[in-house]
């Protein structure tokens, strides 16, 4: 029997100052797996800072704050 334990998480918006890290993560994921973000590989590589900040302003991120999730 599986039992959920320590389901600690936080849903948050990322500060716009972190746009470069988000861009890097997204582009790396798209290079390694075309379906990672359901986007074309070249989507965003030539975009400016304002594009990435606007995109981040619409997203919510899930951050795990503790626990492993499942216990047997």
N, C-alpha and C positions, 0 to 999 in steps of 0.2 A: 504494500500500500504506500502510495506517495502522499506526502503531506507538505504543503507549502509552509516555509519558515522564512523569517527575516526578509520580507518583501519590501525592503527599504529602497525607495527610489524617489527621484525628484524630476518633475517635468518643468523645463525652464526655457527661457530664451537666452541665447548666447549674447554677450556684449558685442556690439558692432566692432569694437577694437580687436576682436579675434577673427576678423574676416579672412586674413591671410592664412591662418591655420585651417579654417574651414575650406578655403579654396584648395589648399594643398591636399588635404584629406580626400576631398571629392575627386580631384583630378587623378590622384594616385589610384583610387578605387576604380575609376572609369578605365584607366590604363590596364589594370589587372583583370577586370571583369566588365564587359560591356553592359551587362544587365544590373550592375551594382546600383545605379541610380536611374535606370531605365532611360538613359540618354545616349546620344551619339558621342563617340569618343572625342571629337574635337569641340564639343559643346562647352564653351566657357574658357577655353585656353587663351583666347585673345580679348577677353572681357576686362574692363577697367574696374577699379576699386568700388565705384558707386554701384555697379551691377551686383557685386558680391555682397555688399552691405544691404542693399535692398532685398536681395534673396534671403539673407539671414534674418532680416526683420520679420519675415513671414513664416519662419520655421520654428517649431518647438523641438527641443532635444530632451532625450531621456538620459538621466545620469543615475547610475546605481550608487547608492550611498552605503550599502552594507549587505551582508548575507550572500548566500549562494543560490537561493531560490527553491531547490527541491531537497527533500530528505526522504530516505527510504525507511 
